[in-house]
Amino acid sequence: MNNSKFGAFKIGGKDDGVTLNAQLLVVDSDVMGVGVYSDSIHHISFGVRFSGKVHATGLGKAQQLFALAGQPIKDLMGAPNIPTLNISLESVWGGEGLANFAVWMDTPTLEHHSGLVRVAWTEA
């Protein structure tokens, strides 16, 4: 992938009240950006910095796969975080797909979420 694009990702936001909005910059196969997690039921919101890689599959209909790691924006011990975010778009630079991510809230367990993804792409 030799393109650079900026994507506004919206993940989830339906039944469980959890939404992840991310602004990601893709340069070749590198991805970096920020996201905001919000849970409208439990009134929780926090920011995350993301970095990782993107790849396109070569078999059958091409998909675009994102593997991202998160770091808390607030560098505080025990700050909430999304340590993993995986996104699979239906096509290269596609506008829809699926995502799953884990949320850590300073407890021994991770909450796992999955949902539909909608992306709006612009040239970087």
Sequence and secondary structure as in RCSB ss.txt:
>XXXX:A:sequence
MNNSKFGAFKIGGKDDGVTLNAQLLVVDSDVMGVGVYSDSIHHISFGVRFSGKVHATGLGKAQQLFALAGQPIKD
LMGAPNIPTLNISLESVWGGEGLANFAVWMDTPTLEHHSGLVRVAWTEA
>XXXX:A:secstr
   EEEEEEEEE STT EEEEEEEEEETTEEEEEEEEEETTTTEEEEEEEEEEEEE  SSS  EEEEEEEEESS 
 TT  EEEEEEEEESSTT SEEEEEEEEE SSSSEEEEEEEEEEEEEE 
